[in-house]
């Protein structure tokens, strides 16, 4: 016995439409372009290896990076190696004043995610200098290496 198979046009169209809607709802969509991380041009990565040999006189400073005038700098990692401890400091110099951010000395004291700890989150104002500051009153600090990792932003 043969059966007759007939398609109802409305059921066919409704079924196809439902199938398309289901497939579209399961498709992957990309994230918005500005929702994750800074653009590559705004990443700051400054490194000076063991050949640096920087001498910072007592009470003096050495400029590692100057923040552009239209951007803020957020550091996510910093490290340094200095001959005297604990008097070599990371600081912000802005308008003839210094704001200490943290230590930058010892035997390869690392404050970055690469070697220990988490992100540090220090911020520096537009136009400020990121410096290594020797706060010792009479000894010269010999910095053999330093590194900064961070990003620039408009806010």
Secondary structure, DSSP 8 states (H G I E B T S, - for coil): --------HHHHHHHHHHHHHHHHHHS-----TTSSS--GGGEEEEEE-TT--EEE-TT-EEEEEE--TT-EEEEEEEEEEESSTTTEEEEEEETTEEEEEEE--EEEEE-STTTSS----EEE-TT-EEEEEE--SS--EEEEEEEEEEEEE--
